Amino acid sequence: MKQIKQSDIRILYIQTNEISLLDIPRVLDEMGYDVYQADFGIKAQEYDVTACKKIVAAIGEFHIRCAISYDFVMTISQACMETGIPYIAWVYDAPQSELYTHYAMYPCNYIFAFDKMQVRRLKAIGIKHVVHMPLAVHRNKIDMVTNTIEKKIEGGYQREIAFIGQLYKREEETLLQQMNEKLRRQMYQNIEKCFLKWDKNTRIHGLMSEECVAFYGELEGHRVKICYPYMSEQFYYEAAILSRMIANRERVHILNSLADKYDVTFYTNDKDTKQLSEKVKVKPGLSYDVLSHIYYRSKINLNITLHCIETGVPQRVLDVMAAGGFMLSNYQEELEEMFVPGEEIVLYHNEQELLEKIAYYLAHDEEREQIAHKGQEKVLREYNYQVEITKAFQYVHKTEKNRRESYIALQRAELRKQADLFLSQKTEESYLQLYELLTDKKYDTTIRKTIDLAVLQEMLKCWRQEREFGESCIFDDVDSLQQAEQKYMELKHGLWRIEQNLSYEKCMETVKRIRQQSISMFFISWVIYAELQDQENTIIKLSKLMAESDRAEAVRLLSYGLLILEGKQKLLMQQANYLLDMQLWEQALRTLQKIESPTEELKESIEKLSNALHKVNE
């Protein structure tokens, strides 16, 4: 595929309040793109009218050709829809509720999601441009960070097992206690079905009963139906509530169980960690840009994925592997597709397997480090921003080109329909309306790519000048776009016959048709100028054919020829001869006097004519 030139794309990266990560604009800048970074204080979960206007203004002021953000942001989508530029949303939440709004249906959106199941679900609700694309790492940043870390030496690890994340202890537990016993028991049963189980057959979606869904829906005033009309309440609450309940129990259980036997460190921004055993070393959360230090200096890094991420690979997994850390993750379908288990990453499907693999890899340092090294090579080579962003832009470029062609086809059909309507009305007002329509700049591309519309556009330009000269209307015998094109093409072909010196009979056929259709001399001269090579001689040849029956008509043709061709000497001479034949002495004299650098013989003739007219006037 043709490489997209960075200089061809001016990009606006828009930050949201929820996401402070700036890897995308950094990488775009490294790749040579012209990047504008903006923070309008917008939230991904809300539509902001004021911010939308600011984005629209920024797009116009800086001539932005593409906007991009982490996750899908409704405000950005609306601004891009209004300005007609593509919007790239790199989604790393699964599911992201905002993708189930009407904003996500806009044709300007290009949504890249890391979870294949989410992509299938979004396509099913009618989102057109949604593409599966794994998450990525900023290779240059990773290289810079890891190069500053001391090389691992024996005993150089700072911890045995590390996990960075959340416990998801929220108000869901309180809400659970508000349920009646039957519903609460159903929720506990749903949790048990997925607890510490990771395989292709274990899914949270479809588990919650209608009664449980109705409980949460009524509690929130059924806001899901209002805010996310393309998402069912069941799907929403299974992802937003059930998934987090399971995650809380799994993470607390795993950390506590491992801490009984191993050195376990948990890095988190959670304020309430009372559920955890005292043996778990709880550390405050760290800036995203320095997490590589933790991953690199931990013997085993854990990943415990939310069950609402159905098949995809979370960012944590790639970050750990990119830093050269050993990754022990729960099974995810796409992990098995992206990496070789046991060679580049290690997976567990249940608690027993988790415990066995932790014991094994803590006892086999060399094997563990080999796996970490191979995993790092794979991630840095195949799942870095430069690779993924290039793929995204290539997809957008190709799709936008096809979309523009489709849009042009729609415009073409509509313009043809309007042209037929205005031409059939045969009034000056309708021709003026048609002229305004076909000279609107937004239709330039469509008209250039459409022969009959381009022909009509030029005929309308001629028609406006015809009116100034008082000539007959070019559209007198035209009732449709097809007839206009036919009239133009027939005239062009007839004039070509004259230019090529075809038979006298063929040339006279053209003259006869010109008279039958009352084609203006201005239009004829313009077509000669626009379409033929030997313009001056063709006008002279045609004028001679016309002069056989109507010298006045021949004079008019030469006048317009002189107007368009800017005073050719042969045309002046021919016109003067006809005027002399018609005994229009004064007009003939004025014509002859326009000839630049006349011969001595012509000078003498002009002088004689001038003297004769002077005597007559006396």
C-alpha positions as CSV (number, residue, x, y, z in Angstrom):
1,M,0.0,0.0,0.0
2,K,1.2,3.5,-0.7
3,Q,2.9,5.1,2.3
4,I,1.1,8.0,3.8
5,K,3.3,11.1,3.9
6,Q,3.5,12.6,7.4
7,S,3.5,16.1,6.0
8,D,0.1,15.4,4.4
9,I,-1.6,15.0,7.7
10,R,-2.0,17.7,10.4
11,I,-3.3,16.0,13.5
12,L,-5.1,17.3,16.6
13,Y,-4.6,15.1,19.7
14,I,-7.3,15.8,22.3
15,Q,-6.7,14.8,25.9
16,T,-9.6,14.0,28.3
17,N,-9.9,14.4,32.1
18,E,-9.9,10.7,32.6
19,I,-6.7,9.9,30.6
20,S,-3.4,11.7,31.2
21,L,-1.4,9.3,29.0
22,L,0.4,11.2,26.2
23,D,2.2,8.3,24.4
24,I,0.1,8.9,21.2
25,P,1.1,12.6,20.6
26,R,4.7,11.8,21.6
27,V,5.0,8.9,19.0
28,L,3.2,11.0,16.3
29,D,5.8,13.7,16.9
30,E,8.6,11.2,16.7
31,M,7.2,9.9,13.4
32,G,7.3,13.4,11.9
33,Y,3.6,14.2,11.9
34,D,2.5,17.8,12.5
35,V,0.7,17.3,15.8
36,Y,-1.3,19.8,17.8
37,Q,-2.1,18.8,21.4
38,A,-5.1,20.2,23.1
39,D,-6.8,19.9,26.5
40,F,-10.3,21.3,26.5
41,G,-11.2,19.8,29.9
42,I,-13.6,17.4,28.4
43,K,-14.8,14.1,29.8
44,A,-15.2,10.9,27.8
45,Q,-18.5,10.1,29.5
46,E,-20.2,13.4,28.8
47,Y,-21.1,15.6,25.8
48,D,-19.8,19.1,26.2
49,V,-21.4,21.7,23.9
50,T,-18.9,24.5,24.7
51,A,-15.9,22.2,24.2
52,C,-17.3,21.0,20.9
53,K,-17.4,24.6,19.6
54,K,-13.8,25.1,20.7
55,I,-12.7,21.9,18.9
56,V,-14.5,23.0,15.8
57,A,-12.8,26.4,15.9
58,A,-9.4,24.7,16.5
59,I,-9.9,22.4,13.5
60,G,-10.6,25.4,11.3
61,E,-7.9,27.7,12.7
62,F,-5.1,25.1,12.4
63,H,-6.4,23.4,9.2
64,I,-6.6,20.0,11.0
65,R,-7.1,17.0,8.8
66,C,-7.6,14.3,11.5
67,A,-8.4,14.2,15.2
68,I,-7.3,11.4,17.6
69,S,-7.8,10.4,21.2
70,Y,-7.6,7.5,23.6
71,D,-11.0,6.0,24.0
72,F,-14.1,7.3,22.1
73,V,-15.2,10.8,23.1
74,M,-18.6,12.0,22.1
75,T,-17.6,15.7,22.0
76,I,-14.7,15.1,19.7
77,S,-16.9,12.9,17.4
78,Q,-19.5,15.7,17.1
79,A,-16.9,18.3,16.3
80,C,-15.3,16.1,13.6
81,M,-18.8,15.3,12.1
82,E,-19.5,19.1,11.8
83,T,-16.1,19.8,10.2
84,G,-16.0,16.7,8.0
85,I,-12.7,15.3,9.1
86,P,-11.9,11.8,10.3
87,Y,-11.8,11.0,14.0
88,I,-9.6,8.1,15.3
89,A,-10.5,6.7,18.7
90,W,-8.1,4.1,20.1
91,V,-10.2,2.3,22.6
92,Y,-8.6,0.5,25.5
93,D,-11.7,0.0,27.7
94,A,-14.0,-3.0,27.1
95,P,-16.7,-2.4,26.9
96,Q,-16.8,1.4,26.6
97,S,-20.3,2.5,27.1
98,E,-20.0,5.7,25.0
99,L,-19.6,3.5,21.9
100,Y,-23.3,2.6,22.3
101,T,-24.6,6.1,21.6
102,H,-25.7,7.7,18.3
103,Y,-22.4,9.7,18.3
104,A,-20.5,6.4,17.6
105,M,-22.7,5.9,14.4
106,Y,-21.2,9.0,12.7
107,P,-19.4,8.1,9.4
108,C,-16.4,10.3,10.5
109,N,-15.5,7.8,13.3
110,Y,-12.7,5.3,13.0
111,I,-12.7,3.2,16.1
112,F,-9.8,0.9,16.9
113,A,-10.6,-1.6,19.7
114,F,-8.3,-4.1,21.3
115,D,-11.0,-6.7,22.1
116,K,-12.2,-8.8,19.1
117,M,-15.5,-9.6,20.8
118,Q,-16.2,-5.9,21.4
119,V,-15.5,-5.3,17.7
120,R,-18.0,-7.9,16.7
121,R,-20.6,-6.4,19.1
122,L,-20.1,-2.9,17.8
123,K,-20.4,-4.0,14.2
124,A,-23.6,-5.8,15.1
125,I,-25.2,-2.6,16.2
126,G,-24.3,-0.8,13.0
127,I,-21.0,1.0,13.6
128,K,-19.3,0.9,10.2
129,H,-15.6,1.8,10.8
130,V,-14.6,-0.3,13.8
131,V,-11.4,-2.3,13.5
132,H,-9.6,-4.7,15.8
133,M,-6.2,-3.4,16.8
134,P,-4.2,-4.6,19.8
135,L,-3.0,-2.0,22.3
136,A,0.6,-0.9,22.0
137,V,3.7,0.4,23.8
138,H,5.9,3.4,23.3
139,R,9.1,1.7,22.3
140,N,11.4,4.7,22.6
141,K,10.1,5.5,26.1
142,I,10.6,1.9,27.2
143,D,14.1,1.8,25.8
144,M,14.9,5.0,27.7
145,V,13.5,3.8,31.0
146,T,15.0,0.3,30.9
147,N,18.4,1.6,29.9
148,T,18.5,3.6,33.1
149,I,17.8,0.5,35.3
150,E,20.7,-1.4,36.7
151,K,21.3,-4.7,35.0
152,K,19.9,-7.7,36.9
153,I,22.5,-9.5,38.9
154,E,22.0,-12.4,41.3
155,G,19.7,-11.2,44.1
156,G,19.1,-8.0,42.2
157,Y,15.3,-8.3,42.1
158,Q,13.4,-6.1,44.5
159,R,10.4,-8.3,44.9
160,E,9.1,-11.8,44.1
161,I,5.6,-11.1,42.9
162,A,4.1,-7.8,41.9
163,F,0.6,-6.7,40.9
164,I,-0.4,-3.2,39.9
165,G,-4.1,-2.4,39.7
166,Q,-7.3,-1.9,41.6
167,L,-9.4,-4.0,44.0
168,Y,-12.7,-2.6,42.7
169,K,-14.2,-2.4,46.1
170,R,-17.0,0.0,45.4
171,E,-20.6,0.7,46.3
172,E,-21.7,-2.5,44.5
173,E,-21.4,-4.5,47.7
174,T,-23.7,-2.0,49.5
175,L,-26.2,-2.3,46.7
176,L,-26.0,-6.1,46.9
177,Q,-27.2,-5.9,50.5
178,Q,-30.2,-3.9,49.4
179,M,-31.5,-6.8,47.2
180,N,-33.9,-9.3,48.5
181,E,-32.6,-12.7,49.4
182,K,-33.6,-14.3,46.1
183,L,-31.8,-11.8,43.9
184,R,-28.8,-11.7,46.2
185,R,-28.4,-15.4,45.9
186,Q,-28.6,-15.2,42.1
187,M,-25.8,-12.6,42.1
188,Y,-23.6,-14.8,44.3
189,Q,-24.3,-17.8,42.0
190,N,-23.3,-15.6,39.0
191,I,-20.0,-14.7,40.8
192,E,-19.3,-18.3,41.6
193,K,-19.7,-19.4,37.9
194,C,-16.8,-17.2,36.8
195,F,-14.7,-16.9,40.0
196,L,-11.1,-17.9,39.2
197,K,-12.0,-19.4,35.9
198,W,-10.5,-18.2,32.6
199,D,-11.3,-20.1,29.4
200,K,-13.2,-19.8,26.2
201,N,-16.4,-21.1,27.7
202,T,-16.6,-18.8,30.8
203,R,-18.4,-15.6,30.0
204,I,-20.2,-13.1,32.3
205,H,-22.6,-11.9,29.6
206,G,-25.9,-13.6,29.7
207,L,-25.7,-14.5,33.4
208,M,-27.8,-11.8,35.1
209,S,-31.5,-12.6,35.4
210,E,-34.2,-10.1,34.3
211,E,-35.1,-9.5,37.9
212,C,-31.5,-8.5,38.8
213,V,-31.3,-6.3,35.8
214,A,-34.6,-4.7,36.6
215,F,-33.4,-4.0,40.2
216,Y,-30.4,-2.0,39.0
217,G,-32.3,-0.4,36.2
218,E,-35.1,0.9,38.5
219,L,-32.5,2.0,41.1
220,E,-30.8,4.3,38.4
221,G,-34.0,5.4,36.7
222,H,-33.2,3.3,33.7
223,R,-30.5,5.8,32.7
224,V,-28.8,3.1,30.5
225,K,-31.7,3.2,28.0
226,I,-31.4,7.0,27.9
227,C,-27.7,7.4,27.8
228,Y,-26.7,4.3,25.9
229,P,-29.6,3.3,23.6
230,Y,-27.7,0.7,21.7
231,M,-26.6,-1.2,24.8
232,S,-29.0,-3.5,26.8
233,E,-29.3,-3.0,30.5
234,Q,-28.3,-6.6,31.1
235,F,-25.0,-6.1,29.1
236,Y,-24.3,-2.8,30.9
237,Y,-24.8,-4.1,34.5
238,E,-22.9,-7.4,33.8
239,A,-19.9,-5.3,32.7
240,A,-20.2,-2.4,35.2
241,I,-21.3,-4.4,38.3
242,L,-21.0,-8.1,38.0
243,S,-17.5,-7.9,36.4
244,R,-16.2,-5.7,39.2
245,M,-17.7,-7.9,41.9
246,I,-15.9,-10.9,40.5
247,A,-12.6,-8.9,40.1
248,N,-12.7,-7.8,43.7
249,R,-13.1,-11.3,45.0
250,E,-10.5,-12.7,42.6
251,R,-7.8,-10.1,43.3
252,V,-8.2,-10.2,47.1
253,H,-8.2,-14.0,47.2
254,I,-5.2,-14.3,44.9
255,L,-3.1,-11.7,46.7
256,N,-3.9,-13.0,50.2
257,S,-3.3,-16.6,49.2
258,L,0.1,-15.9,47.6
259,A,1.2,-13.6,50.4
260,D,0.9,-16.6,52.9
261,K,3.9,-18.1,51.1
262,Y,5.7,-15.5,49.0
263,D,6.8,-11.9,48.9
264,V,3.8,-10.1,47.3
265,T,3.7,-6.4,46.6
266,F,0.5,-4.6,45.5
267,Y,0.7,-1.1,43.9
268,T,-2.6,0.7,43.9
269,N,-4.4,4.0,44.2
270,D,-7.1,2.4,46.2
271,K,-7.6,4.1,49.6
272,D,-9.4,1.1,51.2
273,T,-7.3,-2.1,51.2
274,K,-8.6,-3.5,54.4
275,Q,-9.7,-6.7,52.6
276,L,-6.0,-7.6,52.1
277,S,-3.9,-9.6,54.5
278,E,-1.2,-7.8,56.5
279,K,1.3,-10.0,54.6
280,V,0.5,-8.2,51.3
281,K,2.9,-5.3,51.0
282,V,0.6,-2.4,49.8
283,K,2.4,0.4,48.0
284,P,0.9,3.6,46.6
285,G,0.3,3.8,42.9
286,L,3.0,5.1,40.6
287,S,3.1,7.3,37.5
288,Y,2.5,5.3,34.3
289,D,5.8,6.4,32.9
290,V,7.9,4.8,35.7
291,L,6.0,1.5,36.0
292,S,8.7,-0.2,33.8
293,H,11.0,-0.1,36.8
294,I,8.6,-2.2,38.9
295,Y,8.0,-4.7,36.1
296,Y,11.7,-5.1,35.3
297,R,12.8,-5.6,38.9
298,S,10.0,-8.1,39.8
299,K,10.5,-11.8,39.4
300,I,6.9,-12.4,38.5
301,N,4.3,-9.8,37.4
302,L,0.7,-10.9,37.7
303,N,-2.2,-10.0,35.4
304,I,-5.8,-10.6,36.6
305,T,-8.1,-9.4,33.8
306,L,-11.6,-8.1,34.3
307,H,-14.1,-10.6,33.0
308,C,-15.8,-7.8,30.9
309,I,-12.7,-7.8,28.7
310,E,-13.9,-10.9,26.8
311,T,-11.0,-11.8,24.5
312,G,-8.6,-8.8,24.4
313,V,-5.2,-8.2,25.9
314,P,-5.0,-5.5,28.6
315,Q,-2.4,-2.7,28.5
316,R,-0.8,-4.1,31.6
317,V,0.3,-7.3,29.9
318,L,2.1,-5.4,27.0
319,D,3.7,-2.9,29.4
320,V,5.2,-5.7,31.6
321,M,6.5,-7.6,28.6
322,A,7.9,-4.5,26.9
323,A,9.9,-3.6,30.0
324,G,11.4,-7.1,30.0
325,G,9.4,-8.3,32.9
326,F,8.1,-11.9,33.3
327,M,4.4,-12.0,32.6
328,L,2.1,-14.5,34.3
329,S,-1.4,-13.8,33.1
330,N,-4.8,-15.4,33.3
331,Y,-5.9,-17.0,30.0
332,Q,-7.3,-14.6,27.3
333,E,-8.2,-15.9,23.9
334,E,-6.1,-13.2,22.1
335,L,-3.1,-13.8,24.3
336,E,-2.8,-17.3,22.9
337,E,-3.1,-15.8,19.4
338,M,-0.5,-13.0,19.9
339,F,2.1,-14.9,21.9
340,V,3.5,-18.4,22.2
341,P,2.5,-19.7,25.7
342,G,5.5,-21.1,27.6
343,E,8.0,-19.4,25.3
344,E,7.0,-15.7,25.4
345,I,4.4,-15.6,28.1
346,V,3.0,-17.9,30.7
347,L,-0.8,-18.4,31.2
348,Y,-3.0,-19.9,33.9
349,H,-6.6,-21.0,33.6
350,N,-7.5,-21.4,37.3
351,E,-6.1,-21.0,40.8
352,Q,-4.4,-24.4,41.0
353,E,-2.5,-23.7,37.7
354,L,-1.6,-20.2,39.0
355,L,0.0,-21.7,42.2
356,E,1.8,-24.4,40.3
357,K,3.4,-22.0,37.8
358,I,4.4,-19.4,40.4
359,A,6.2,-22.2,42.4
360,Y,7.9,-23.5,39.2
361,Y,9.1,-20.2,37.7
362,L,10.3,-18.8,41.0
363,A,12.5,-21.9,41.2
364,H,13.7,-21.6,37.6
365,D,15.3,-18.2,37.1
366,E,17.1,-18.9,33.8
367,E,13.9,-20.2,32.1
368,R,11.8,-17.4,33.5
369,E,14.3,-14.8,32.2
370,Q,14.5,-16.4,28.8
371,I,10.7,-16.2,28.5
372,A,10.7,-12.6,29.6
373,H,13.4,-11.7,27.0
374,K,11.5,-13.4,24.1
375,G,8.3,-11.7,25.2
376,Q,10.0,-8.4,25.2
377,E,11.4,-8.8,21.7
378,K,7.9,-9.8,20.4
379,V,6.1,-6.8,22.0
380,L,8.7,-4.2,21.0
381,R,8.8,-5.6,17.4
382,E,5.1,-6.1,16.7
383,Y,3.0,-4.2,19.3
384,N,4.6,-0.7,19.3
385,Y,2.8,2.5,18.6
386,Q,4.8,3.2,15.4
387,V,3.6,-0.1,13.8
388,E,0.0,0.2,15.0
389,I,-0.5,3.9,14.2
390,T,0.9,3.3,10.7
391,K,-1.7,0.6,10.2
392,A,-4.5,2.8,11.5
393,F,-3.6,5.7,9.2
394,Q,-3.3,3.4,6.2
395,Y,-6.8,2.1,7.0
396,V,-8.3,5.6,7.4
397,H,-6.6,6.9,4.3
398,K,-8.0,4.0,2.2
399,T,-11.4,4.1,3.7
400,E,-11.7,7.9,3.5
401,K,-10.8,7.7,-0.2
402,N,-13.5,5.1,-0.8
403,R,-15.9,7.1,1.3
404,R,-15.2,10.3,-0.7
405,E,-15.8,8.3,-3.9
406,S,-19.1,7.0,-2.6
407,Y,-20.1,10.5,-1.5
408,I,-19.2,11.9,-4.9
409,A,-21.4,9.3,-6.5
410,L,-24.3,10.5,-4.4
411,Q,-23.5,14.1,-5.2
412,R,-23.3,13.2,-8.9
413,A,-26.7,11.7,-8.9
414,E,-28.3,14.6,-7.0
415,L,-26.7,17.2,-9.2
416,R,-27.9,15.4,-12.4
417,K,-31.4,15.3,-11.0
418,Q,-31.3,19.0,-10.1
419,A,-29.9,19.9,-13.6
420,D,-32.7,18.1,-15.4
421,L,-35.2,19.9,-13.2
422,F,-33.8,23.4,-13.8
423,L,-33.2,22.9,-17.5
424,S,-36.8,21.6,-18.1
425,Q,-38.2,24.8,-16.5
426,K,-36.5,26.9,-19.2
427,T,-36.5,30.2,-17.4
428,E,-33.7,32.6,-16.7
429,E,-34.3,32.2,-13.0
430,S,-33.9,28.5,-13.2
431,Y,-30.7,28.9,-15.2
432,L,-29.3,31.2,-12.6
433,Q,-30.1,28.7,-9.9
434,L,-28.4,26.0,-11.9
435,Y,-25.4,28.2,-12.4
436,E,-25.1,28.9,-8.6
437,L,-25.4,25.2,-8.0
438,L,-22.8,24.0,-10.4
439,T,-20.3,26.7,-9.4
440,D,-20.5,26.0,-5.7
441,K,-16.9,25.1,-4.7
442,K,-18.0,22.1,-2.6
443,Y,-19.0,20.3,-5.8
444,D,-15.7,21.0,-7.6
445,T,-14.4,17.5,-7.3
446,T,-17.7,15.9,-8.2
447,I,-18.0,18.0,-11.4
448,R,-14.4,17.5,-12.5
449,K,-14.9,13.8,-12.3
450,T,-18.2,13.9,-14.3
451,I,-18.1,14.7,-18.0
452,D,-21.7,15.8,-18.5
453,L,-21.7,18.0,-15.4
454,A,-18.4,19.5,-16.4
455,V,-19.8,20.2,-19.9
456,L,-22.9,21.8,-18.4
457,Q,-20.9,23.9,-16.0
458,E,-18.9,25.4,-18.9
459,M,-22.1,25.9,-21.0
460,L,-23.6,27.9,-18.0
461,K,-20.5,30.1,-17.9
462,C,-20.9,30.8,-21.6
463,W,-24.6,31.4,-21.1
464,R,-23.9,34.2,-18.6
465,Q,-21.6,35.9,-21.2
466,E,-24.1,35.3,-23.9
467,R,-26.6,37.3,-21.9
468,E,-24.2,40.2,-21.7
469,F,-23.7,40.2,-25.5
470,G,-27.5,39.8,-26.2
471,E,-26.9,36.5,-28.0
472,S,-29.6,33.8,-28.2
473,C,-29.8,31.5,-25.2
474,I,-27.6,28.4,-25.5
475,F,-30.4,26.4,-23.7
476,D,-33.2,27.3,-26.0
477,D,-33.5,23.8,-27.4
478,V,-32.2,22.0,-24.3
479,D,-34.5,20.3,-21.8
480,S,-32.2,18.0,-19.9
481,L,-28.6,17.3,-19.0
482,Q,-28.4,14.6,-21.6
483,Q,-29.5,17.1,-24.3
484,A,-27.0,19.7,-23.1
485,E,-24.1,17.2,-23.3
486,Q,-25.3,16.0,-26.7
487,K,-25.5,19.6,-28.1
488,Y,-22.0,20.3,-26.9
489,M,-20.5,17.1,-28.2
490,E,-22.2,17.4,-31.6
491,L,-20.9,20.9,-32.0
492,K,-17.4,19.9,-30.9
493,H,-17.4,17.0,-33.4
494,G,-18.7,19.3,-36.2
495,L,-16.0,21.9,-35.5
496,W,-13.4,19.1,-35.5
497,R,-14.5,18.2,-39.1
498,I,-13.9,21.8,-40.2
499,E,-10.5,21.9,-38.4
500,Q,-9.5,18.7,-40.2
501,N,-10.5,19.9,-43.6
502,L,-13.0,17.1,-44.2
503,S,-15.3,17.2,-47.2
504,Y,-17.2,20.3,-48.1
505,E,-20.5,18.4,-47.6
506,K,-19.5,17.3,-44.0
507,C,-18.5,20.8,-43.1
508,M,-21.7,22.3,-44.5
509,E,-23.7,19.8,-42.4
510,T,-22.2,21.4,-39.3
511,V,-23.1,24.9,-40.6
512,K,-26.6,23.7,-41.2
513,R,-27.0,22.3,-37.7
514,I,-25.6,25.5,-36.2
515,R,-28.3,27.5,-37.9
516,Q,-31.1,25.0,-37.1
517,Q,-30.3,25.1,-33.4
518,S,-29.6,28.8,-33.3
519,I,-26.3,28.3,-31.6
520,S,-24.7,31.6,-30.7
521,M,-21.5,32.7,-32.3
522,F,-20.0,33.3,-28.9
523,F,-20.6,29.7,-27.9
524,I,-19.1,28.4,-31.1
525,S,-16.0,30.5,-30.7
526,W,-15.6,29.4,-27.1
527,V,-15.9,25.7,-28.0
528,I,-13.2,26.2,-30.7
529,Y,-11.0,27.9,-28.2
530,A,-11.6,25.2,-25.5
531,E,-11.4,22.1,-27.6
532,L,-9.4,22.6,-30.8
533,Q,-5.7,23.0,-31.6
534,D,-5.8,25.2,-34.8
535,Q,-8.2,27.8,-33.3
536,E,-7.5,30.8,-35.6
537,N,-7.7,28.9,-38.9
538,T,-10.8,26.9,-37.8
539,I,-12.7,30.2,-37.1
540,I,-11.7,31.5,-40.5
541,K,-12.7,28.3,-42.3
542,L,-16.1,28.3,-40.5
543,S,-16.6,32.0,-41.3
544,K,-16.1,31.3,-45.0
545,L,-18.7,28.6,-45.0
546,M,-21.2,30.9,-43.2
547,A,-20.4,33.8,-45.5
548,E,-21.7,31.9,-48.5
549,S,-25.2,32.6,-47.3
550,D,-24.9,35.2,-44.5
551,R,-21.8,37.5,-44.3
552,A,-23.2,39.2,-41.2
553,E,-23.2,35.9,-39.3
554,A,-19.6,35.4,-40.4
555,V,-18.6,38.8,-39.1
556,R,-20.2,38.1,-35.7
557,L,-18.3,34.8,-35.5
558,L,-15.0,36.6,-36.3
559,S,-15.8,39.3,-33.7
560,Y,-16.2,36.7,-30.9
561,G,-13.1,34.9,-32.2
562,L,-11.2,38.1,-31.9
563,L,-12.5,38.6,-28.4
564,I,-11.5,35.2,-27.2
565,L,-8.2,34.9,-29.1
566,E,-7.1,38.4,-28.4
567,G,-6.7,40.1,-31.8
568,K,-5.3,37.6,-34.3
569,Q,-4.2,39.3,-37.5
570,K,-5.8,36.8,-39.9
571,L,-9.1,37.2,-38.2
572,L,-9.0,41.0,-38.5
573,M,-8.2,40.7,-42.3
574,Q,-11.0,38.2,-42.9
575,Q,-13.5,40.4,-41.0
576,A,-12.4,43.5,-42.8
577,N,-12.9,41.7,-46.2
578,Y,-16.5,40.7,-45.3
579,L,-17.3,44.3,-44.1
580,L,-16.0,45.6,-47.4
581,D,-18.1,43.2,-49.3
582,M,-21.1,44.4,-47.2
583,Q,-20.1,48.0,-48.0
584,L,-19.7,48.8,-44.3
585,W,-16.7,51.0,-45.1
586,E,-16.2,52.7,-41.7
587,Q,-16.4,49.4,-39.8
588,A,-14.0,47.9,-42.3
589,L,-11.5,50.8,-41.8
590,R,-11.7,50.5,-38.0
591,T,-11.0,46.8,-38.3
592,L,-8.0,47.3,-40.6
593,Q,-6.5,49.9,-38.3
594,K,-6.3,47.3,-35.5
595,I,-3.8,45.2,-37.5
596,E,-0.4,45.4,-35.9
597,S,2.6,45.9,-38.2
598,P,0.6,46.1,-41.5
599,T,2.5,45.6,-44.9
600,E,3.3,48.6,-47.0
601,E,0.6,47.5,-49.5
602,L,-2.0,47.3,-46.6
603,K,-0.9,50.7,-45.3
604,E,-1.6,52.1,-48.7
605,S,-5.0,50.5,-48.9
606,I,-6.0,51.7,-45.4
607,E,-4.9,55.3,-46.4
608,K,-7.0,55.2,-49.6
609,L,-10.0,54.0,-47.7
610,S,-9.6,56.6,-45.0
611,N,-9.3,59.4,-47.6
612,A,-12.4,58.2,-49.5
613,L,-14.5,58.1,-46.3
614,H,-13.2,61.5,-45.4
615,K,-14.4,63.0,-48.8
616,V,-17.8,61.3,-48.4
617,N,-18.3,62.7,-45.0
618,E,-17.4,66.2,-46.2
